[in-house]
């Protein structure tokens, strides 16, 4: 009898990685206008609050949040305000789980 083979996939990001607005939109397969909407909604934040969008840079966390926001919209029909709330709650749950692990 053969055992089933499973393939794992994932994304490993260096905390210090940096993406321009164009690179982030390409990595997420969305238009730059969508990333700008994510910034306006507070889902992602440029590293430094530059007025001119051409100078915005984003970290790896922004990439993960942008991709999750897109999936929430696509798969569940959640609007950006709802996606922002869901993402914040997911992060808070993860932090609480980590605290519980340290205590237990």
C-alpha positions as CSV (number, residue, x, y, z in Angstrom):
1,X,0.0,0.0,0.0
2,X,1.4,3.4,-0.9
3,X,1.0,6.4,1.3
4,X,-0.4,9.6,-0.2
5,X,2.1,12.3,-0.9
6,X,1.3,15.8,0.2
7,X,2.9,18.9,-1.2
8,X,3.2,21.9,1.1
9,X,3.4,25.4,-0.3
10,X,3.9,28.7,1.3
11,X,5.5,32.0,1.3
12,X,8.5,32.9,3.3
13,X,9.2,36.6,3.7
14,X,12.0,38.4,5.3
15,X,10.7,41.0,7.7
16,X,12.9,43.6,6.1
17,X,11.8,43.0,2.5
18,X,10.5,46.0,0.7
19,X,8.1,46.4,-2.2
20,X,7.2,49.5,-4.2
21,X,3.6,50.2,-5.0
22,X,4.0,48.7,-8.4
23,X,5.8,45.6,-7.1
24,X,3.2,45.0,-4.4
25,X,0.4,45.3,-7.0
26,X,2.2,42.8,-9.2
27,X,2.8,40.4,-6.4
28,X,-0.9,40.5,-5.5
29,X,-2.0,40.4,-9.2
30,X,-4.1,43.5,-8.7
31,X,-4.0,47.0,-10.1
32,X,-2.2,49.8,-8.2
33,X,-5.5,51.5,-7.6
34,X,-6.6,48.5,-5.5
35,X,-3.5,48.8,-3.3
36,X,-4.2,52.6,-2.9
37,X,-7.7,51.6,-1.7
38,X,-6.2,49.2,0.8
39,X,-4.0,52.1,2.1
40,X,-7.0,54.4,2.3
41,X,-8.9,51.7,4.3
42,X,-5.9,51.1,6.6
43,X,-5.4,47.5,5.5
44,X,-1.8,48.1,4.5
45,X,0.4,51.0,5.3
46,X,3.4,52.4,3.4
47,X,6.6,52.2,5.5
48,X,6.9,56.0,5.5
49,X,3.9,58.3,5.0
50,X,5.1,59.9,1.7
51,X,2.5,62.1,0.0
52,X,3.6,61.0,-3.4
53,X,2.5,57.4,-4.1
54,X,5.5,56.8,-6.4
55,X,7.7,56.8,-3.3
56,X,5.7,54.4,-1.2
57,X,7.3,51.2,0.0
58,X,5.7,48.3,1.8
59,X,7.0,45.5,3.9
60,X,6.2,41.7,3.8
61,X,3.3,42.1,6.2
62,X,1.6,44.4,3.7
63,X,1.9,41.7,1.0
64,X,0.3,39.1,3.2
65,X,-2.5,41.4,4.3
66,X,-3.2,42.6,0.8
67,X,-3.4,39.0,-0.5
68,X,-5.7,38.0,2.4
69,X,-7.9,41.1,1.8
70,X,-8.3,40.1,-1.8
71,X,-9.2,36.5,-1.0
72,X,-11.8,37.7,1.6
73,X,-13.4,39.9,-1.1
74,X,-13.2,37.3,-3.8
75,X,-14.2,34.3,-1.8
76,X,-16.6,35.7,0.7
77,X,-17.8,38.9,-0.9
78,X,-16.6,41.1,2.0
79,X,-16.1,44.8,1.3
80,X,-12.8,46.5,2.2
81,X,-14.0,47.8,5.5
82,X,-15.1,44.3,6.5
83,X,-11.8,42.9,5.3
84,X,-9.9,45.4,7.4
85,X,-11.9,44.3,10.5
86,X,-11.5,40.6,9.8
87,X,-7.8,40.9,9.2
88,X,-7.3,42.9,12.5
89,X,-9.4,40.3,14.4
90,X,-7.4,37.4,12.8
91,X,-4.1,39.1,13.9
92,X,-5.5,39.7,17.4
93,X,-6.6,36.0,17.7
94,X,-3.1,34.9,16.6
95,X,-1.5,37.1,19.3
96,X,-3.8,35.8,22.0
97,X,-3.0,32.2,20.9
98,X,0.7,33.0,21.2
99,X,0.2,34.4,24.7
100,X,-1.7,31.3,25.7
101,X,1.1,29.1,24.4
102,X,3.6,31.0,26.4
103,X,1.5,30.7,29.6
104,X,0.6,27.1,29.2
